[in-house]
Amino acid sequence: MSENPTPVDPAAPPVADGAKARRELVRALVLCAFAVIFVRSFLFELFKIPSSSMVPTLEIGDYIVVSKFNYGLVFPFTSWEFVGWSTPRRGDVIVFLYPKDESLYYIKRVVGLPGDKIEFRGKDLWINGEAVPKEPIEDEAVRAALLRESGDSGELFWENLAGVKHPVKYSSYGSGLSEGAAQSHEVAPDHFFVMGDNRDDSYDSRSWGDVPRSNIRGKAQLVWLSLNRDASWSGDKVRWSRAFSAIH
């Protein structure tokens, strides 16, 4: 007599491979979107330089990385900083919301801190009664490299803001942008005085006042790509020498 086979409970029907793949794809897309939002909101954001106000430090066509966590964390899509651990230092290059129209992003260098007294005596910048050190850039190779995009000779100096040495440019002609600017100014509490490194061609705190701390969005860290708008892709479109260069 043959032995009856042991009954086996039927297994649950397998999940269709297509449905499982769709669920995995949706989950991956959600995680990817969350990561992008997190990085752009709290860590880094990319910006393109559209004007010459920061020449020679930054050129038109530079693509830069801005770190958003140097000074604190801002709640996404608002100006509310829910945690802060530092403040901008003199010499930092920052991205901020333009106080007169907060739909616009500006990039400038921090010159004055809250309570500082800023003075202009010709082309000399004074802070709290002391002249900011600067010396002419006389090396022709350095001058040629710094002025290659500007189209005029200009006057170049190395300026030292609290240990941050950087180039500044004064045009060989006056742009008129600084006409009517304050010659002596005290920075308001919780505000910062900012200027472009292209001193005769920068619309900055000399004209429209201080930047509130709440408007600051991050610190410019590096140029990751630089494109010459006047060159063709078959020529020298990419400025390779500027790629992945730190911003000082």
N, CA and C of each residue as an Amber inpcrd file, in Angstrom:
protein
   744
   0.8500000  -1.1690000   0.0000000   0.0000000   0.0000000   0.0000000
   0.9000000   1.2380000   0.0000000   0.5600000   2.1420000  -0.9110000
   1.3990000   3.3540000  -1.0170000   1.0130000   4.3530000   0.0640000
   2.0270000   5.1010000   0.4780000   1.8340000   6.0930000   1.5500000
   1.2860000   7.3800000   0.9620000   0.2470000   7.9310000   1.6300000
  -0.3220000   9.1950000   1.1590000   0.6960000  10.3310000   1.3260000
   0.8280000  11.2020000   0.3280000   1.7720000  12.3310000   0.4530000
   1.2980000  13.3050000   1.5200000   2.2660000  13.9190000   2.1830000
   1.9430000  14.9030000   3.2210000   1.3590000  16.1500000   2.5840000
   0.1840000  16.5700000   3.0500000  -0.4270000  17.7690000   2.4520000
   0.4320000  19.0040000   2.7260000   0.5200000  19.8660000   1.7550000
   1.3040000  21.1080000   1.8700000   0.3660000  22.2890000   1.6730000
   0.4740000  23.3010000   2.5890000  -0.3550000  24.5100000   2.4330000
   0.0910000  25.2680000   1.1950000  -0.8650000  25.6930000   0.4300000
  -0.4870000  26.4460000  -0.7730000   0.2010000  27.7570000  -0.3930000
   1.2760000  28.1180000  -1.1090000   2.0130000  29.3580000  -0.8270000
   1.2030000  30.5680000  -1.3110000   1.4640000  31.7320000  -0.6610000
   0.8030000  32.9680000  -1.1070000   1.2730000  33.2910000  -2.5150000
   0.3940000  33.7870000  -3.3320000   0.7900000  34.0910000  -4.7080000
   1.9230000  35.1050000  -4.7330000   2.9510000  34.8840000  -5.5520000
   4.0780000  35.8050000  -5.6000000   3.6440000  37.1710000  -6.1170000
   4.3020000  38.2290000  -5.5880000   4.0080000  39.5860000  -6.0380000
   4.5370000  39.7420000  -7.4560000   3.7360000  40.3150000  -8.2740000
   4.1490000  40.4970000  -9.6560000   5.4330000  41.3170000  -9.7050000
   6.3800000  40.8920000 -10.5220000   7.6620000  41.5850000 -10.6290000
   7.4610000  43.0400000 -11.0470000   6.5090000  43.3140000 -11.9360000
   6.2810000  44.6750000 -12.4110000   5.8350000  45.6050000 -11.3030000
   4.9080000  45.1520000 -10.4550000   4.4150000  45.9810000  -9.3610000
   5.5140000  46.2580000  -8.3450000   6.3250000  45.2550000  -8.0530000
   7.4220000  45.4330000  -7.1060000   8.4370000  46.4370000  -7.6390000
   8.7310000  46.3330000  -8.9400000   9.6910000  47.2540000  -9.5470000
   9.1800000  48.6820000  -9.5080000   7.8610000  48.8580000  -9.7300000
   7.2900000  50.1970000  -9.6930000   7.3810000  50.7910000  -8.3000000
   7.1200000  49.9580000  -7.2840000   7.2240000  50.4470000  -5.9080000
   8.6500000  50.8590000  -5.5690000   9.6170000  50.0670000  -6.0190000
  11.0210000  50.3890000  -5.7660000  11.4240000  51.6910000  -6.4700000
  10.9020000  51.8850000  -7.6680000  11.2190000  53.0930000  -8.4170000
  10.6460000  54.3240000  -7.7290000   9.3820000  54.2230000  -7.2900000
   8.7500000  55.3450000  -6.6030000   9.5210000  55.6720000  -5.3240000
   9.8930000  54.6430000  -4.5790000  10.6340000  54.8650000  -3.3300000
  11.9780000  55.5380000  -3.6170000  12.6580000  55.0840000  -4.6610000
  13.9470000  55.6840000  -5.0180000  13.7910000  57.1460000  -5.4160000
  12.7190000  57.4560000  -6.1790000  12.4920000  58.8370000  -6.6040000
  12.1690000  59.7360000  -5.4080000  11.3670000  59.2130000  -4.4740000
  11.0260000  59.9860000  -3.2770000  12.2780000  60.2700000  -2.4580000
  13.1160000  59.2490000  -2.2750000  14.3520000  59.4240000  -1.5100000
  15.2900000  60.4080000  -2.2110000  15.3410000  60.3210000  -3.5370000
  16.1870000  61.2310000  -4.3070000  15.7000000  62.6640000  -4.1720000
  14.3810000  62.8620000  -4.2760000  13.8070000  64.1980000  -4.1390000
  14.0650000  64.7570000  -2.7400000  13.9210000  63.9070000  -1.7270000
  14.1850000  64.3320000  -0.3530000  15.6420000  64.7370000  -0.1920000
  16.5520000  63.9610000  -0.7810000  17.9820000  64.2710000  -0.6700000
  18.3100000  65.6010000  -1.3410000  17.7110000  65.8390000  -2.5250000
  17.9570000  67.0960000  -3.2390000  17.4390000  68.2800000  -2.4260000
  16.2180000  68.1530000  -1.8890000  15.6380000  69.2290000  -1.0850000
  16.4870000  69.4800000   0.1570000  16.9460000  68.4140000   0.7970000
  17.7620000  68.5500000   2.0080000  19.0780000  69.2610000   1.7020000
  19.7480000  68.8020000   0.6260000  21.0440000  69.3940000   0.2740000
  20.8890000  70.8600000  -0.0880000  19.8830000  71.1890000  -0.9230000
  19.6950000  72.5770000  -1.3610000  19.1930000  73.4650000  -0.2310000
  18.4600000  72.9090000   0.7010000  17.9010000  73.7170000   1.7760000
  18.8960000  73.9520000   2.8980000  19.7360000  72.9550000   3.1850000
  20.5720000  73.0230000   4.3750000  22.0720000  72.9660000   4.1160000
  22.5020000  72.4340000   2.9790000  23.9370000  72.2170000   2.7940000
  24.5550000  73.0910000   1.7130000  24.2290000  72.8320000   0.4530000
  24.8640000  73.5440000  -0.6440000  23.8340000  73.9720000  -1.6900000
  24.1940000  75.0430000  -2.4140000  23.3890000  75.4500000  -3.5590000
  24.3260000  76.0270000  -4.6110000  23.9310000  75.8950000  -5.8680000
  24.7540000  76.3620000  -6.9720000  24.1930000  77.6800000  -7.5090000
  25.0880000  78.6060000  -7.8370000  24.6920000  79.8860000  -8.3920000
  25.5920000  80.2210000  -9.5760000  25.0630000  81.0350000 -10.4840000
  25.8380000  81.5370000 -11.6180000  26.0650000  83.0310000 -11.4310000
  27.2850000  83.5000000 -11.7250000  27.6120000  84.9100000 -11.5960000
  27.1800000  85.6390000 -12.8680000  26.2190000  86.5850000 -12.7620000
  25.6910000  87.2490000 -13.9610000  26.2840000  88.6260000 -14.2470000
  27.0400000  89.1900000 -13.2810000  27.5210000  90.5620000 -13.4560000
  28.9940000  90.6560000 -13.0870000  29.5570000  91.8510000 -13.3280000
  30.9960000  92.0540000 -13.1080000  31.3050000  92.7000000 -11.7600000
  30.3550000  92.7620000 -10.8510000  30.5620000  93.5010000  -9.6040000
  31.6350000  92.8890000  -8.7090000  31.9470000  91.5980000  -8.8870000
  32.9580000  90.9480000  -8.0490000  34.2590000  90.6690000  -8.7980000
  34.4060000  91.2240000 -10.0170000  35.6800000  91.1310000 -10.7290000
  36.7360000  91.8760000  -9.9010000  37.9530000  91.3420000  -9.7610000
  38.5040000  90.1550000 -10.4300000  38.3580000  88.8540000  -9.6570000
  37.7280000  88.8720000  -8.4770000  37.5850000  87.6340000  -7.7130000
  36.6840000  86.6430000  -8.4330000  35.5580000  87.1290000  -8.9560000
  34.6180000  86.2970000  -9.6900000  34.3420000  86.9150000 -11.0500000
  34.2830000  86.0760000 -12.0710000  34.0460000  86.5320000 -13.4360000
  32.6020000  86.2370000 -13.8460000  32.0860000  87.0160000 -14.7940000
  30.8000000  86.6780000 -15.3960000  30.9290000  85.2860000 -16.0250000
  29.9780000  84.4260000 -15.7310000  30.0300000  83.0630000 -16.2530000
  30.6160000  82.0480000 -15.2910000  31.0460000  82.4970000 -14.1100000
  31.4830000  81.5510000 -13.0780000  30.2620000  80.8630000 -12.4730000
  30.3740000  79.5760000 -12.2530000  29.3600000  78.8010000 -11.5380000
  29.9620000  78.4340000 -10.1920000  29.2940000  78.8380000  -9.1250000
  29.9010000  78.7060000  -7.8070000  29.0720000  77.8030000  -6.8890000
  29.7630000  77.2720000  -5.8850000  29.1270000  76.4780000  -4.8350000
  29.0350000  77.3380000  -3.5840000  27.8320000  77.4440000  -3.0340000
  27.6030000  78.2210000  -1.8200000  27.1990000  77.2750000  -0.6980000
  27.9390000  77.3100000   0.3930000  27.5750000  76.4800000   1.5440000
  26.5600000  77.2400000   2.3960000  25.4950000  76.5580000   2.7730000
  24.3880000  77.2030000   3.4750000  24.3980000  76.9160000   4.9730000
  25.4440000  76.2170000   5.4540000  25.4570000  75.8120000   6.8530000
  26.5510000  76.5050000   7.6500000  27.3030000  77.4270000   7.0290000
  28.3970000  78.0760000   7.7510000  27.9200000  78.8820000   8.9460000
  26.7720000  79.5200000   8.8000000  26.3070000  80.4290000   9.8430000
  25.1180000  79.8880000  10.6290000  24.4320000  78.8940000  10.0970000
  23.2680000  78.3360000  10.7690000  22.3530000  77.6640000   9.7630000
  21.1850000  77.2520000  10.2190000  20.2200000  76.5820000   9.3580000
  18.9420000  77.4130000   9.2630000  18.5210000  77.6550000   8.0320000
  17.3100000  78.4360000   7.7710000  16.2060000  77.4990000   7.3220000
  15.0010000  77.6840000   7.8640000  13.8810000  76.8550000   7.4630000
  13.6120000  77.0730000   5.9810000  13.4780000  75.9780000   5.1930000
  13.3200000  76.1150000   3.7390000  12.2180000  77.0710000   3.3230000
  12.5210000  77.8930000   2.3070000  11.5760000  78.8290000   1.6780000
  11.1480000  79.9670000   2.6120000  11.9110000  80.1900000   3.6950000
  11.6130000  81.2890000   4.6050000  12.9170000  81.9870000   4.9760000
  12.8050000  83.0570000   5.7690000  13.9770000  83.7380000   6.3180000
  14.1820000  83.3830000   7.7820000  13.4620000  82.3590000   8.2520000
  13.5330000  81.9890000   9.6690000  14.7160000  81.0740000   9.9090000
  15.6930000  81.5600000  10.6620000  16.8480000  80.7450000  11.0470000
  16.5320000  80.0700000  12.3830000  16.3010000  78.7640000  12.3390000
  15.8950000  78.0900000  13.5670000  17.0710000  77.6370000  14.4100000
  18.2840000  77.6900000  13.8670000  19.4720000  77.4580000  14.6820000
  20.6360000  78.1980000  14.0240000  21.3960000  78.9160000  14.8280000
  22.5510000  79.6440000  14.3210000  23.7480000  79.3900000  15.2070000
  24.9240000  79.2380000  14.6100000  26.1180000  78.9650000  15.4070000
  27.2980000  79.8680000  15.0430000  27.1110000  80.7370000  14.0630000
  28.1960000  81.6290000  13.6840000  27.6120000  82.8310000  12.9520000
  28.4390000  83.8370000  12.7500000  28.0370000  85.0050000  11.9800000
  29.0900000  85.2640000  10.9060000  28.7050000  85.9390000   9.8270000
  29.6850000  86.2530000   8.7900000  30.8620000  87.0460000   9.3600000
  32.0430000  86.7470000   8.8470000  33.2480000  87.4530000   9.2680000
  33.6760000  88.4470000   8.1910000  34.4220000  89.4290000   8.6130000
  34.9340000  90.4060000   7.6690000  35.7860000  89.7040000   6.6120000
  35.4730000  89.9700000   5.3420000  36.2030000  89.3300000   4.2520000
  35.4560000  88.1750000   3.6150000  34.4230000  87.6310000   4.2690000
  33.6340000  86.5430000   3.6790000  32.9180000  87.0330000   2.4220000
  32.8500000  86.1670000   1.4170000  32.0360000  86.4370000   0.2290000
  30.7060000  85.7170000   0.4360000  29.6120000  86.4700000   0.4850000
  28.3230000  85.8880000   0.8630000  27.2820000  86.0890000  -0.2360000
  26.3050000  85.1850000  -0.2400000  25.1130000  85.3110000  -1.0780000
  23.9580000  85.6730000  -0.1560000  23.1510000  86.6480000  -0.5830000
  22.0720000  87.1260000   0.2810000  20.9020000  87.6200000  -0.5720000
  19.7640000  87.7820000   0.0670000  18.5980000  88.3580000  -0.5880000
  18.7430000  89.8770000  -0.5780000  18.6340000  90.4830000  -1.7540000
  18.7550000  91.9350000  -1.8840000  17.6720000  92.6020000  -1.0340000
  18.0530000  93.4470000  -0.0820000  17.0610000  94.0100000   0.8490000
  15.9360000  94.7940000   0.1860000  16.1830000  95.3910000  -0.9960000
  15.1510000  96.1870000  -1.6680000  14.2010000  95.3300000  -2.5000000
  14.5910000  94.1010000  -2.7790000  13.7460000  93.1850000  -3.5590000
  14.2110000  91.7610000  -3.2440000  13.5400000  91.1220000  -2.3020000
  14.0180000  89.8380000  -1.7930000  13.7700000  88.6680000  -2.7410000
  13.3210000  88.9650000  -3.9490000  13.2510000  87.9210000  -4.9690000
  14.5910000  87.7740000  -5.6940000  15.5200000  88.6940000  -5.4150000
  16.8190000  88.6970000  -6.0840000  17.9200000  88.2550000  -5.1380000
  18.8680000  87.4700000  -5.6680000  20.0600000  87.0820000  -4.9230000
  21.2240000  87.9530000  -5.3640000  21.9820000  88.4680000  -4.3930000
  23.1980000  89.2340000  -4.6630000  24.3900000  88.5030000  -4.0440000
  25.5790000  88.7930000  -4.5640000  26.8030000  88.2600000  -3.9750000
  27.7850000  89.4070000  -3.8120000  28.3150000  89.5800000  -2.6040000
  29.2570000  90.6510000  -2.2890000  30.2040000  90.1580000  -1.1860000
  31.1520000  91.0400000  -0.8520000  32.0900000  90.7320000   0.2250000
  31.7070000  91.5030000   1.4860000  31.7670000  90.8370000   2.6240000
  31.4810000  91.4860000   3.9010000  32.6470000  92.4070000   4.2570000
  32.3190000  93.6940000   4.4400000  33.3260000  94.6910000   4.7990000
  33.1130000  95.1660000   6.2280000  31.8620000  95.4640000   6.5790000
  31.5590000  95.9890000   7.8970000  30.6760000  95.0660000   8.7110000
  31.0120000  94.9030000   9.9920000  30.2300000  94.0960000  10.9230000
  29.3260000  95.0080000  11.7500000  28.3450000  94.4450000  12.4650000
  27.4510000  95.2900000  13.2640000  28.2240000  96.2300000  14.1910000
  27.8670000  97.5140000  14.1350000  28.5170000  98.5040000  14.9900000
  29.7530000  99.1440000  14.4020000  30.2920000  98.6140000  13.2980000
  31.4820000  99.1940000  12.6760000  31.1930000 100.5630000  12.0940000
  32.2020000 101.4150000  12.1130000  32.1160000 102.6970000  11.4360000
  32.9180000 102.6010000  10.1320000  32.2340000 102.7510000   9.0020000
  32.8470000 102.6240000   7.6880000  33.0430000 104.0180000   7.1050000
  34.2490000 104.2880000   6.5990000  34.5380000 105.5800000   5.9820000
  35.2210000 105.3620000   4.6330000  34.9830000 106.2980000   3.7270000
  35.6370000 106.2890000   2.4210000  36.3930000 107.5990000   2.2610000
  37.6670000 107.4740000   2.0030000  38.5050000 108.6520000   1.7680000
  39.1820000 108.4400000   0.4220000  38.5280000 108.9340000  -0.6370000
  39.0060000 108.6410000  -1.9830000  38.8700000 107.1500000  -2.2510000
  39.9780000 106.5380000  -2.5970000  39.9630000 105.0960000  -2.8500000
  40.4050000 104.2900000  -1.6320000  40.5080000 104.9520000  -0.5020000
  40.9020000 104.2740000   0.7270000  39.6750000 103.9590000   1.5660000
  39.6420000 102.7340000   2.0620000  38.5720000 102.2650000   2.9370000
  39.0860000 102.2630000   4.3690000  38.3250000 102.8720000   5.2580000
  38.6840000 102.9270000   6.6730000  37.5910000 102.2230000   7.4810000
  38.0090000 101.4440000   8.4720000  37.0740000 100.7630000   9.3610000
  37.4640000 101.0630000  10.8020000  36.5280000 101.6450000  11.5260000
  36.7540000 101.9900000  12.9280000  38.0300000 102.8170000  13.1180000
  38.2190000 103.7810000  12.2260000  39.3300000 104.7060000  12.3660000
  40.6660000 104.1980000  11.8520000  40.7040000 103.0010000  11.2560000
  41.9540000 102.4640000  10.7300000  41.8050000 102.1650000   9.2470000
  42.8260000 102.5560000   8.4730000  42.8100000 102.2980000   7.0380000
  42.9890000 100.8070000   6.7700000  42.1810000 100.2700000   5.8470000
  42.3300000  98.8720000   5.4480000  43.5820000  98.7640000   4.5670000
  44.5300000  97.8900000   4.9280000  45.7720000  97.8030000   4.1580000
  45.5180000  97.3540000   2.7190000  46.2010000  98.0100000   1.7840000
  46.1560000  97.5770000   0.3970000  47.4610000  97.9800000  -0.2770000
  47.8660000  97.1880000  -1.2550000  49.0950000  97.4720000  -1.9790000
  48.8730000  97.2220000  -3.4580000  49.4760000  98.0280000  -4.3230000
  49.2780000  97.8600000  -5.7680000  49.7780000  96.5020000  -6.2510000
  49.0620000  95.9360000  -7.2140000  49.5220000  94.7070000  -7.8670000
  50.3330000  95.1280000  -9.0890000  51.6090000  94.8970000  -9.0440000
  52.5010000  95.3760000 -10.0960000  53.0020000  94.2720000 -11.0000000
  52.8870000  93.0320000 -10.5680000  53.3330000  91.9150000 -11.4020000
  52.4670000  91.8510000 -12.6540000  53.0820000  92.0120000 -13.8240000
  52.3260000  92.0880000 -15.0710000  51.5900000  90.7920000 -15.3880000
  52.1850000  89.6470000 -15.0510000  51.5180000  88.3690000 -15.3010000
  50.2560000  88.2470000 -14.4550000  50.3410000  88.6620000 -13.1980000
  49.1750000  88.6190000 -12.3080000  48.1180000  89.6100000 -12.7990000
  48.5380000  90.8090000 -13.1780000  47.6010000  91.8080000 -13.6760000
  46.8850000  91.3040000 -14.9290000  47.6530000  90.7010000 -15.8420000
  47.0570000  90.2070000 -17.0860000  46.0320000  89.1190000 -16.8040000
  46.3400000  88.2510000 -15.8520000  45.4080000  87.1700000 -15.5130000
  44.1410000  87.7230000 -14.8740000  44.2880000  88.7250000 -14.0070000
  43.1270000  89.2800000 -13.3120000  42.2710000  90.1620000 -14.2060000
  42.8700000  90.7580000 -15.2220000  42.1410000  91.7020000 -16.0660000
  41.7500000  91.1230000 -17.4200000  41.9270000  89.8300000 -17.6100000
  41.7310000  89.2630000 -18.9510000  40.3040000  89.4200000 -19.4590000
  39.3140000  89.5960000 -18.5720000  37.9210000  89.6960000 -19.0030000
  37.3780000  91.1190000 -18.9240000  38.1160000  92.0390000 -18.2930000
  37.5090000  93.3300000 -17.9630000  37.5130000  94.3370000 -19.0980000
  38.4470000  94.2310000 -20.0160000  38.4370000  95.1190000 -21.1680000
  39.0440000  96.4910000 -20.9320000  39.5900000  96.7730000 -19.7410000
  40.3090000  98.0280000 -19.5410000  41.4830000  97.7690000 -18.6010000
  42.3650000  98.7380000 -18.5080000  43.5720000  98.5320000 -17.7130000
  43.2550000  98.4710000 -16.2270000  42.5270000  99.4670000 -15.7400000
  42.1250000  99.4650000 -14.3440000  43.3000000  99.5950000 -13.3880000
  42.9680000  99.7340000 -12.1250000  43.9580000  99.7550000 -11.0570000
  43.6670000  98.5890000 -10.1340000  44.6750000  97.7700000  -9.9010000
  44.4960000  96.5710000  -9.0860000  45.3030000  96.6770000  -7.7980000
  44.6630000  96.2060000  -6.7150000  45.3310000  96.2050000  -5.4180000
  45.0720000  94.8730000  -4.7200000  46.0220000  94.4730000  -3.8770000
  45.7560000  93.4190000  -2.9000000  45.2240000  94.1020000  -1.6460000
  44.0160000  93.7530000  -1.2460000  43.4100000  94.3220000  -0.0440000
  43.4020000  93.2630000   1.0390000  43.6230000  93.6960000   2.2720000
  43.6670000  92.7580000   3.3910000  42.5870000  93.1300000   4.3990000
  41.5180000  92.3270000   4.4270000  40.4130000  92.5270000   5.3680000
  40.5180000  91.5000000   6.4830000  41.0800000  91.9190000   7.6060000
  41.1910000  91.0270000   8.7720000  41.8720000  89.7110000   8.4170000
  42.9240000  89.7900000   7.6060000  43.6700000  88.5920000   7.2360000
  43.2270000  87.9300000   5.9560000  42.1150000  88.3880000   5.3690000
  41.6330000  87.8490000   4.0950000  42.2050000  88.7160000   2.9720000
  43.2330000  88.2010000   2.3010000  43.8810000  88.9510000   1.2280000
  43.2180000  88.5990000  -0.0930000  42.7850000  89.6190000  -0.8210000
  42.0430000  89.4090000  -2.0570000  42.2710000  90.5980000  -2.9870000
  42.0720000  90.4130000  -4.2840000  42.2570000  91.5310000  -5.2100000
  41.0130000  92.4130000  -5.2850000  41.2330000  93.7080000  -5.4390000
  40.1520000  94.6360000  -5.7220000  40.5480000  95.4650000  -6.9390000
  39.5450000  95.9340000  -7.6450000  39.7860000  96.6650000  -8.8870000
  39.0900000  98.0170000  -8.8470000  39.8380000  99.0280000  -9.2530000
  39.2720000 100.3580000  -9.4720000  39.4240000 100.6610000 -10.9500000
  38.3370000 101.0510000 -11.5880000  38.3980000 101.3200000 -13.0150000
  39.2420000 102.5450000 -13.3060000  39.7350000 102.6160000 -14.5270000
  40.4900000 103.7900000 -14.9460000  39.5440000 104.9390000 -15.2810000
  38.2530000 104.6870000 -15.1320000  37.2300000 105.7160000 -15.3210000
  36.1830000 105.5250000 -14.2360000  35.4120000 106.5380000 -13.9230000
  34.3800000 106.4310000 -12.8940000  33.0720000 105.9460000 -13.4750000
  32.4330000 104.9790000 -12.8450000  31.1580000 104.4650000 -13.3460000
  29.9800000 105.3090000 -12.8820000  30.1890000 106.0710000 -11.7920000
  29.0970000 106.8860000 -11.2690000  28.1920000 106.1360000 -10.3140000
  28.4090000 104.8200000 -10.1250000  27.5230000 104.0510000  -9.2570000
  27.6680000 104.4510000  -7.7970000  28.8430000 104.9210000  -7.4320000
  29.0350000 105.2740000  -6.0310000  28.7120000 106.7350000  -5.7370000
  28.2610000 107.4880000  -6.7500000  27.9050000 108.8710000  -6.5100000
  26.7370000 108.9460000  -5.5260000  26.8630000 109.7990000  -4.5460000
  25.8080000 109.9360000  -3.5510000  25.8990000 108.9010000  -2.4430000
  26.8950000 108.0070000  -2.5330000  27.0550000 106.9960000  -1.4890000
  27.5510000 107.6550000  -0.2090000  27.2360000 107.0230000   0.9090000
  27.6490000 107.5640000   2.1920000  29.1620000 107.5740000   2.3050000
  29.7280000 108.6800000   2.7970000  31.1650000 108.7720000   3.0150000
  31.5350000 108.2810000   4.4110000  30.5800000 108.2820000   5.3190000
  30.7820000 107.7740000   6.6610000  29.4910000 107.0840000   7.0910000
  29.6120000 105.8780000   7.6080000  28.4040000 105.0950000   7.8860000
  28.6590000 104.1560000   9.0600000  27.6990000 104.0760000   9.9720000
  27.7770000 103.1240000  11.0800000  26.8240000 101.9640000  10.7990000
  27.3530000 100.7600000  10.8390000  26.5630000  99.5720000  10.5110000
  25.5580000  99.2980000  11.6280000  24.3190000  99.0330000  11.2370000
  23.2440000  98.8000000  12.2040000  23.4300000  97.4690000  12.9290000
  22.8670000  97.3260000  14.1240000  22.9270000  96.0480000  14.8280000
  22.3180000  94.9180000  13.9870000  22.9580000  93.7600000  14.0320000
  22.4820000  92.5760000  13.3190000  22.4220000  92.8060000  11.8040000
  23.2470000  93.6980000  11.3090000  23.3410000  93.9810000   9.8780000
  24.8130000  93.9430000   9.4470000  25.0310000  93.8960000   8.1220000
  26.3880000  93.8220000   7.5900000  26.5200000  94.7640000   6.3940000
  27.6880000  95.3850000   6.2860000  27.9850000  96.2780000   5.1730000
  28.7860000  95.4930000   4.1450000  28.3020000  95.4750000   2.8970000
  28.9340000  94.6450000   1.8740000  29.3250000  95.4930000   0.6660000
  30.3840000  95.0510000  -0.0240000  30.8560000  95.7470000  -1.2130000
  31.3240000  94.7280000  -2.2380000  31.2870000  95.1250000  -3.5170000
  31.8590000  94.3040000  -4.5580000  33.3440000  94.5790000  -4.6890000
  34.0950000  93.6080000  -5.1540000  35.5390000  93.8020000  -5.3320000
  35.8460000  94.7020000  -6.5260000  34.8960000  94.8530000  -7.4350000
  35.0260000  95.7820000  -8.5540000  34.4750000  97.1210000  -8.0670000
  35.2840000  97.8690000  -7.3490000  34.8090000  98.9610000  -6.5180000
  34.1240000 100.0930000  -7.2750000  34.5030000 100.3300000  -8.5300000
  33.8590000 101.4000000  -9.2900000  32.7210000 100.8830000 -10.1690000
  32.3970000  99.6220000 -10.0200000  31.3200000  99.0480000 -10.8480000
  30.5330000  98.0290000 -10.0350000  30.1270000  98.4530000  -8.8430000
  29.3820000  97.5610000  -7.9540000  28.2730000  98.3400000  -7.2660000
  27.0730000  97.8290000  -7.3700000  25.8980000  98.4030000  -6.7110000
  25.7560000  97.6840000  -5.3770000  26.1180000  98.3400000  -4.2790000
  26.2370000  97.6370000  -3.0060000  25.8040000  98.5210000  -1.8370000
  26.2760000  98.1960000  -0.6420000  25.8240000  98.8980000   0.5630000
  26.1180000 100.3880000   0.5380000  27.0570000 100.8190000  -0.2810000
  27.3200000 102.2480000  -0.4040000  26.1070000 102.9920000  -0.9520000
  25.2740000 102.2640000  -1.7020000  24.1120000 102.8930000  -2.3390000
  22.7990000 102.5610000  -1.6520000  22.6380000 101.3090000  -1.1940000
  21.3320000 100.9230000  -0.6620000  21.3420000 100.4550000   0.7940000
  22.4830000 100.5260000   1.4670000  22.4910000 100.2560000   2.8980000
  22.9390000  98.8600000   3.2930000  22.7060000  98.5340000   4.5570000
  23.2020000  97.2920000   5.1390000  22.3270000  96.0900000   4.7790000
  22.9080000  94.9060000   4.9510000  22.1900000  93.6490000   4.7190000
  21.7690000  93.0570000   6.0640000  20.4760000  92.8280000   6.2940000
  20.0540000  92.1840000   7.5410000  20.6180000  90.7650000   7.6420000
  20.9410000  90.3520000   8.8380000  21.4610000  88.9950000   9.0590000
  20.5070000  87.9390000   8.5110000  19.2030000  88.1870000   8.6130000
  18.2130000  87.2010000   8.1820000  18.1890000  87.0170000   6.6700000
  18.7790000  87.9370000   5.9110000  18.7800000  87.8430000   4.4510000
  19.9460000  87.0170000   3.9130000  20.9050000  86.7110000   4.7580000
  22.1080000  86.0100000   4.2980000  21.8050000  84.5280000   4.1080000
  22.1640000  84.0180000   2.9460000  21.8400000  82.6410000   2.5900000
  23.0330000  81.6940000   2.5950000  24.2510000  82.2020000   2.5910000
  25.3840000  81.2970000   2.6500000  26.6810000  81.9640000   2.2540000
  27.7470000  81.1750000   2.3270000  29.0970000  81.6420000   2.0130000
  29.5800000  80.9970000   0.7270000  30.0800000  81.8240000  -0.1950000
  30.6210000  81.3000000  -1.4530000  31.9260000  80.5830000  -1.1730000
  32.0360000  79.3320000  -1.6640000  33.1890000  78.5060000  -1.3270000
  34.1340000  78.2760000  -2.5030000  33.5870000  77.9150000  -3.6680000
  34.4780000  77.6330000  -4.7900000  33.7780000  77.8260000  -6.1250000
  34.6010000  78.0350000  -7.1460000  34.1250000  78.0610000  -8.5340000
  34.2840000  76.6380000  -9.0670000  33.1720000  76.0010000  -9.4380000
  33.2810000  74.6280000  -9.9340000  33.3170000  74.5740000 -11.4610000
  32.8490000  75.6510000 -12.1100000  32.8780000  75.7230000 -13.5640000
  32.8800000  77.1970000 -13.9570000  33.5710000  77.5190000 -15.0520000
  33.5920000  78.8920000 -15.5330000  33.5260000  78.8790000 -17.0510000
  32.5460000  79.6130000 -17.6060000  32.3340000  79.6590000 -19.0480000
  32.4810000  81.0880000 -19.5590000  33.2310000  81.2290000 -20.6310000
  33.4030000  82.5300000 -21.2740000  32.2310000  82.7560000 -22.2170000
  31.4030000  83.7300000 -21.9130000  30.1800000  83.9600000 -22.6950000
  30.4900000  84.4000000 -24.1180000  31.6850000  84.9690000 -24.3610000
  32.0240000  85.4890000 -25.6880000  32.7530000  84.4790000 -26.5630000
  33.0360000  83.3020000 -26.0180000  33.7780000  82.2860000 -26.7780000
  32.8270000  81.2040000 -27.2690000  33.2370000  80.4850000 -28.2990000
  32.4420000  79.3800000 -28.8310000  32.8900000  78.0760000 -28.1840000
  32.0230000  77.0720000 -28.2680000  32.3630000  75.7700000 -27.6880000
  33.5390000  75.1260000 -28.4060000  33.7770000  75.5350000 -29.6290000
  34.9260000  74.9870000 -30.3560000  36.2180000  75.7110000 -29.9980000
  36.0770000  76.8150000 -29.2410000  37.2480000  77.5840000 -28.8440000
  37.5440000  77.4300000 -27.3610000  37.7060000  78.5900000 -26.7110000
  38.0590000  78.5830000 -25.2870000  36.8360000  78.8850000 -24.4230000
  35.7740000  78.1380000 -24.6360000  34.5330000  78.3620000 -23.8960000
  34.7200000  78.1090000 -22.3990000  35.4000000  77.0410000 -22.0570000
  35.6000000  76.6760000 -20.6490000  36.9110000  77.2770000 -20.1630000
  36.8370000  78.0060000 -19.0650000  38.0520000  78.5290000 -18.4390000
  38.5610000  77.4670000 -17.4610000  39.3750000  76.5820000 -17.9700000
  39.8150000  75.4480000 -17.1630000  40.6180000  75.8950000 -15.9370000
  41.3280000  76.9920000 -16.0450000  42.1730000  77.4390000 -14.9270000
  41.3530000  77.8630000 -13.7170000  40.0760000  78.1550000 -13.9270000
  39.2280000  78.5950000 -12.8180000  38.4160000  77.4640000 -12.2010000
  38.3570000  76.3310000 -12.8850000  37.5360000  75.2210000 -12.3990000
  38.0540000  74.7100000 -11.0560000  37.1360000  74.5490000 -10.1100000
  37.4130000  74.0250000  -8.7770000  38.4520000  74.8580000  -8.0400000
  38.3680000  76.1890000  -8.2280000  39.2510000  77.1050000  -7.4890000
  38.4980000  77.6790000  -6.3010000  39.1760000  77.7770000  -5.1680000
  38.5600000  78.2940000  -3.9430000  38.3270000  79.7920000  -4.0580000
  37.2840000  80.2700000  -3.4010000  36.9560000  81.6820000  -3.3890000
  37.4680000  82.2990000  -2.0750000  38.3200000  83.2940000  -2.2060000
  38.8840000  83.9560000  -1.0250000  38.4510000  85.4160000  -0.9980000
